Amino acid sequence: MAEWWVTAIGFIICLGFVGGIFVYFLRETLNSEDSTRIDAVKKEID
């Protein structure tokens, strides 16, 4: 039974590492500051 617990906890830790790396590189790629710098929103005064 202990082997199942160690396997499950190890699997969850591995999923956490993979998910963290995925989110890190996804946030670096989708840098939200670039969108305002490249395509600035023009404010219209009515």
C-alpha positions in Angstrom: 0.0 0.0 0.0 2.9 2.4 0.8 4.2 1.8 -2.7 0.9 3.1 -4.2 1.1 6.3 -2.0 4.7 6.9 -3.1 3.9 6.4 -6.7 0.8 8.7 -6.5 2.7 11.5 -4.7 5.6 11.2 -7.1 3.2 11.4 -10.1 1.5 14.5 -8.6 4.9 16.1 -8.1 5.9 15.4 -11.7 2.7 16.8 -13.0 3.3 19.9 -10.9 6.8 20.4 -12.4 5.5 19.9 -15.9 2.5 22.2 -15.4 4.7 24.9 -13.8 7.2 24.8 -16.7 4.4 24.9 -19.2 2.7 27.9 -17.5 6.1 29.7 -17.1 6.9 29.4 -20.8 3.3 30.2 -21.8 3.4 33.4 -19.8 6.8 34.4 -21.3 5.5 33.8 -24.8 2.2 35.6 -24.2 3.7 38.7 -22.7 0.8 41.1 -22.3 2.9 44.2 -22.3 4.0 43.6 -25.9 0.4 44.0 -27.1 0.1 47.6 -25.8 3.6 48.5 -27.0 3.2 47.1 -30.5 -0.5 47.9 -31.1 -1.4 50.8 -28.9 -5.0 51.6 -28.2 -6.0 55.0 -29.4 -8.3 56.9 -27.1 -11.0 58.9 -28.8 -12.4 62.0 -27.2 -16.0 62.6 -28.0 
